[in-house]
Amino acid sequence: MSHSMINGIEFQTVLEPDGNLGHWMRVDDALQRAAGISAGDTATVDIEMTADWSEPGIPPDLATALATAPLQIQSLWNEITPMARWEWVRWVNATRNPDTRRRRVDVSISKMQNGKRRPCCFNLSACTDPDLSKNGKLIESGDGHT
């Protein structure tokens, strides 16, 4: 989690792994408008890391599974760190295939039932946004930008 500025406009974001041992950040349309930038523009970016991880947005399928899970799993979810919760969410979100996603939600609940606090099979250096990745690496445009 970082507290940052782009062209003097303050914002917070999570730096995501890019699959090449680096990171990337999303600059959404609202932030682009506020900072007066668009794709291809050069911007001044200052990034400050925060000491604490923010809470991830829990996707509805995982939220439902957690809400209906045994109390032991709900307690474990509340005990783990926000960083660990981010890892579970990233792992579930890292596929576009609905069957794979359902399996990942089920496996998450099963692993937590067995006391697992993190999805140990998850490669943390991999990009986790399937719309922006191919084989775990960010898709690059012809000019080398993502």
C-alpha positions as a printed Julia matrix, in Angstrom:
146×3 Matrix{Float64}:
   0.0     0.0     0.0
   1.38    3.38   -0.87
   0.35    6.96   -0.23
   1.34    8.79   -3.4
   1.12   11.9    -5.54
   0.93   12.14   -9.31
   1.4    15.64  -10.75
   0.64   16.97   -7.27
  -2.66   15.04   -6.9
  -2.76   12.89   -3.78
  -4.0     9.29   -4.02
  -3.6     5.87   -2.44
  -3.03    2.66   -4.32
  -1.71   -0.84   -3.99
   1.38   -1.66   -6.02
   0.76   -4.96   -7.79
   3.41   -7.5    -8.82
   4.24   -7.43  -12.55
   5.6   -10.97  -12.99
   9.12   -9.62  -13.58
  10.0    -9.01   -9.9
   8.76   -5.42  -10.21
   5.46   -3.69   -9.57
   2.82   -1.66  -11.38
  -0.02    0.6   -10.32
  -3.39    1.34  -11.83
  -4.11    4.97  -12.74
  -7.87    5.01  -13.29
  -9.79    7.5   -15.45
 -10.73    9.75  -12.52
  -7.12   10.04  -11.37
  -5.94   10.66  -14.95
  -8.46   13.51  -15.28
  -7.52   15.0   -11.9
  -3.79   14.85  -12.72
  -4.34   16.12  -16.27
  -2.71   13.13  -17.93
  -3.62   10.49  -20.47
  -1.96    7.38  -21.91
   1.53    8.14  -23.18
   1.99   11.33  -21.13
   4.9    11.86  -18.75
   3.96   12.52  -15.13
   5.77   13.25  -11.88
   5.05   10.49   -9.38
   6.06   10.45   -5.71
   5.42    7.21   -3.85
   5.5     6.84   -0.09
   5.04    3.41    1.43
   2.68    3.16    4.37
   3.47    1.02    7.37
   0.1    -0.73    7.35
  -1.67   -2.69    4.64
  -5.16   -1.55    3.77
  -7.97   -4.06    3.71
  -8.59   -5.64    0.31
 -11.93   -5.54   -1.42
 -13.38   -9.01   -0.96
 -14.95  -10.35   -4.16
 -18.6   -11.41   -3.71
 -17.99  -15.14   -4.27
 -15.24  -15.29   -1.64
 -17.24  -13.05    0.73
 -20.25  -15.39    0.48
 -18.08  -18.47    1.07
 -16.49  -16.84    4.13
 -19.85  -15.67    5.51
 -21.28  -19.19    5.28
 -18.11  -20.96    6.46
 -17.74  -22.46    9.91
 -16.87  -20.02   12.71
 -13.33  -21.46   12.87
 -12.66  -20.23    9.3
 -14.26  -16.85    9.93
 -12.09  -16.45   13.03
  -8.95  -17.38   11.08
  -9.85  -14.85    8.36
 -10.19  -12.14   11.01
  -6.92  -13.16   12.71
  -4.67  -13.15    9.64
  -2.94   -9.97    8.56
  -4.37   -7.69    5.87
  -1.4    -8.73    3.68
  -2.46  -12.37    4.0
  -6.06  -11.44    3.14
  -4.72   -9.63    0.03
  -2.95  -12.86   -1.0
  -6.16  -14.91   -0.76
  -8.07  -12.27   -2.75
  -5.33  -12.03   -5.39
  -5.23  -15.79   -5.8
  -9.0   -16.01   -6.28
  -8.98  -13.04   -8.68
  -6.03  -14.3   -10.76
  -8.19  -16.23  -13.23
 -10.94  -15.41  -15.7
 -12.1   -19.03  -15.92
 -15.31  -19.36  -13.83
 -14.68  -23.05  -13.02
 -11.12  -22.34  -11.87
 -12.37  -19.41   -9.81
 -15.04  -21.56   -8.1
 -12.38  -24.17   -7.33
 -10.09  -21.48   -5.88
 -12.84  -20.23   -3.58
 -13.54  -23.82   -2.46
  -9.83  -24.56   -2.01
  -9.37  -21.32   -0.04
 -12.08  -22.37    2.42
 -10.64  -25.91    2.6
  -7.11  -24.66    3.24
  -8.33  -22.29    5.94
 -10.29  -25.2     7.47
  -6.9   -26.94    7.73
  -5.33  -23.89    9.39
  -3.54  -22.44    6.35
  -3.1   -18.7     6.74
  -1.89  -18.04    3.19
  -2.38  -19.66   -0.24
   1.06  -21.29   -0.18
   0.96  -22.35   -3.83
   0.62  -18.72   -4.97
   3.57  -17.08   -6.75
   3.69  -13.63   -5.16
   5.81  -12.22   -7.99
   3.14  -13.03  -10.58
   0.75  -10.43  -11.93
  -2.67  -11.23  -10.57
  -4.91   -9.31  -12.96
  -5.88  -11.72  -15.76
  -6.98   -8.82  -17.97
  -3.46   -7.39  -17.84
  -1.35  -10.53  -17.79
  -0.34  -13.4   -19.97
   1.33  -16.36  -18.29
   1.7   -14.33  -15.1
   3.51  -11.35  -16.7
   2.13   -7.96  -17.62
   1.23   -7.64  -21.29
   3.44   -5.0   -22.87
   2.44   -2.73  -25.69
   4.62   -2.38  -28.79
   6.36    0.66  -27.27
   7.4    -1.22  -24.13
   4.7     0.33  -21.91
   2.01   -1.66  -20.19
